[in-house]
Amino acid sequence: MDINTQDLMARLKEPFAVTEHKERKLPGGGRWFYIPWQTIRDRLEALFPLDWTATYSDPVVVGDYTVIRCQLTILLSQGGITREGVGNDKAFPELNQQGKSKTIGTPPERARADAFKGAAEEFGIGAYLDDQKFVIRHMQTVGDSRAYKFAKENDWLDHGLPTANEGRSSDPISPLSKPMAPSANGTSSQPPSLGIDPAPPDLGVPLQGATTPTKQQPANSRPVGSEAVDYPAPTAPSASIPEMSPVDVLEHISTELKRVGWTNTQGRDYLIKTYGKRSRQQLSETELWDFLIHLRSCSPVVADPF
């Protein structure tokens, strides 16, 4: 694994910004935090914009639960790395007095989200949430004492967790404790219903014997099928390239891909056609710059009016 890849994989595991942590009720009572799947997707898009896929098994009902497997793959220069997560949700949700489900989203949608987050955690994304002491200190870096309050309510403070003011600092705990750039509407992931958090992204091909729901094309992009897509010739790298590390260039590429509204398929098609490579991780520094300069010269894709 090269230095750039090691750095990207390390940044994948960094704690999220305090504001990106959402509260949830624990099964046995009490409260703690979780990271929505959309936020996890945004980090993957920021660090590996063309180089990750998620595939899902068919839902299976086991007892009272709907169970789904997710395989999350990150494509690197040495090949792909895949981690698997298993998600579940109650197959028969509780109903309110009006006869409607108390939870938003169908059981398969919620199980998919759970499986996606489980696979992401196998890469270390959000794994720190199980370390209550670390979470308390992380939240307190910006003066947020909710983690300490929840830990106290959950009777976790008997295990040597920090006091309410311990660890407070005006400095962020890491470079990625600031919010990542949110993904634009042009992402190829499936949007959630009613703006909630049930359905994980729908990318790549299905697992063996599985089905993959139809992707929804964003409003600002053309559907890409099996037909060939003609791209303008790449622009030669500028003689006056500003000093940026390869990781910085990759982040700028991610931003530009969202701006122009390219899908993962369009990006891979361009890489194959122009450089003979499927993954941006396989590009040299010169090719990365060439790709970035080309993206900056592109206008956003406009959808057909009909």
N, C-alpha and C positions, 0 to 999 in steps of 0.2 A: 504494500500500500504506500503510494507516494505521499510527500509532505502535504500537498494541497488536499488530497483526499482525506488524510488524517485530520487536517484542520476542519474540513467540512463535517466529518463525522463527529468530531468533538463539539462543534457548534450545534449540531443536531440535538445534543444532550443538554445544552445549556438551559437553565431555568427560564421560564417565560416571565414577561413583565407582570408585576403585581396586579395591574388592572385586568390582565387576561385570565386571572383565576376566578372561577365562578363557584358559588356556594351550592352545596347539595346536602340533602338529608341522608344520613347513614342508615342502613337496614335495621340496625339495633338501636336506633335513636342517636341523637346528637347531629352535629354538622361538621363537614370538612370541605375540601376544595377539589375541583376537577378542571381539566382543560377541555373545552369543546373541540369536537373533531374538526370543525372549520379552522380553528386556530392551528391545530396540528398540520392540517393540509396547507395552510399558508406558509408554515415554516418549510415544509417539503418543497413547495413551489419556489420559495425564495432561494433555497440552497441547491435544489436539483430540479430546475424548472422543466427540463425535457427528459429527465432521467429517473422517473419513478412511476410505478404502476401498482394498482390494487385490484386483486381479483377475489371473487367470492364464491363459496359453495352454495348450493341450493339450501333453503331453510329446512330444517328437520325438527319436528316436534318430539321432544323427549320428556315424557311425563307432563308437567305443567309448563314447560319452557320451550320457546322457539330458539334453536341453536344454529349458528352460522359460523363458518370458518372464513378468515380473511388471510390472504397471502400478500404481503407488502414487499415489493422488490425495488431496490435502488440499484441503478446501473452505474458501474464504475469502470475505469479504464481497464481493470483486470477482469471484468465480468460482473454479473449481477449478484447481489446479496439479498436473500429472501428470508423474511421472518414471518411466522404465522401466529395469529391470535384467534381465540375462540370467544365468540360473544353470545349472550343469551338475553332473553327478556321473557316475561310472563306471556304465555300463549293466549291466555284468557284474562285480559286486564280487568281490574275491578271497575265497576260502573258507579256513577253518581246517582243521585235521586232522579235525574232526568233520563236515566238509562244510557248515558254516554260514558265512554271511557274516561277515567280520571287522568290518564296520560295522553300526551299529544304524540301522534305518530303511530303507525301500525307496529305490531310486534316484530315483523321482519326488518322494518326500517331501524327500529331501536336496537335489534340484535346486530345488524350490520354496523351501526355506529360503535357498538361495544366491541365488536370484533376488530374493527379498524384501529381503535384506540389501543386494544390489546396487542396487535401486531406492531404498532408504533412504539409501544413501551418496550417491546423486545429489542428495539434499536436504542433504547435508553431515553426516548422522548417522554418527558413527564414522569420518569421513574422516581425522581426525587420526592414526589408527593407522598411516598410511603415513609419518608424520613421526617417525622413531625417536627423534630428539633430544628432541622434545616429550614423547613417551611416557615416556622415562626421567625427565625432570624431573617430570612429573605423578605418576608412581608414587612418586618420592622425596619428594613433599610429605608422605607419611605414613610415610616410612622404609622403603618397599618397594623393594628393590634388584634385584628379579628382571629388570626390563627391562634394566638395565645388564649384568647377568650374561648374559642371552640375547644382547644385542648383542655382547658380547665373544666369546661362543661362536660367533656367526655371522660373526665377523671384520668387524663393521661399525664398530669403534672407530677404524679408520684414517681415517675420514672426519670427524674433528673432533667426535665426539659427546662429551657431558659426562662428567666423571669420576664415580666411584661416589657421592661425597657432594655433588656440585654440584646446586644447586636444591632441597636439602632444606629444608623449612619446616614449621612447625606449623600453618600456615593452609592451608585448601583452595585449589586453584587457581581455583575459580570457585564460584558459588552452586550449580551443579548437580553438583559433585563429591561431594555427599552423595547417598545412594541415593534414587532416586525411589520413590514409594509403589507397591508391586507391585499389579498388577491382580488383582481378585478372581476367584473361579471363575466369576463371571457374565459374563465377557467372551465376545464372540461369535466369538472366534477358535477355530480347531481345536486342541484340546490335543494335545501330543505323545504318542507311544506310550512307555510305561514311564518317563515323566519325563525323556526325553532331548531332543535338539535337532534333530530332523529336519524337522518339518512347520511351515511358516509359517502365519500366520493366514489364514483363509478368509473374506473379507469382500466385500461388494458383488456385482456381476454379472460374468459371465465376459467375457473378450475375445471379439471376433468369431471365431466358429468354435471357441470353447473351451467346456470344461465346467467347472462349479464343483461340487466335492464337497459333499454335504449337510452343513449346519452342525449341530453338536451343541448342543442347548439346555442351559444350566447347570441344575444341580439345583434352584436356588432361583428359577427364573423359569418363567412359562407360555410355551408356544410361541406365537409371533405369526405369523399367516398373513395372508390377505387380508381377514379379518373386521375390522370397525371396533372400536376399543378406546376405551371411555369413560373419561375421566380427570376427577378432581375439578376444580372451578373453581379457577383460580390464586388464591393468597392475595395480598392487597395488600401492597406493601412496607412494612416497619415504619418508623415515624417515627424510631426511634433506630437507624439503620444504622451499624454500626462502620466505621471508616475502613479501606478496603481498595482496592487498585488493581483495575482490571478484570481484570488477569492473575491476581491472587489470587482473585478471585471465580470465574474460570474453573476454577482448580485445585480450589476447594471444590465446584464443580458436578461435576467429575470424580469426586471422592471420594463425593459423595452418590449419583451415578448407580450407582456400584459397590455402595454400601450397600443401595440399594433393589432392585438386581438388574434394572434396566431394560436392554434390549438397544438397539443403535443404532437399530433400526427403531422401537421404542417411543418413544425420545427424539425422533426426527425427526417421528413422528406427532403428538406433543404440541406441538412447536414450530409445526408447520403449522396445527394446529387452534386453538391459543391465540393465536399471534402472526402467523400467515400467512407464516412464514419457515422455510426448510429447514435453516438452519445457525445455530449459536449465534454465529458470527462476525458475523451480520447483526443480532443483537440490540443494542438500545441499552443503556446502563448500567442504566437503570431496569428494562428487561426482563430483563437478566441477574440482577439482584437478585430480581426477582419469581420467576424460574425457580428460583433457589437456595432461596428461602424456601419455595416449593411443594415442592421435593424434600425439604427438611428436615421437612416436615409429613407425608410419606408413610411408610408402614410397608413393610418389605421384602416383596417379592412371594413368596408361598409356592406351591410346586408342588402340582399335584393329586396326591392319594395314589394314584390309579390311572391 
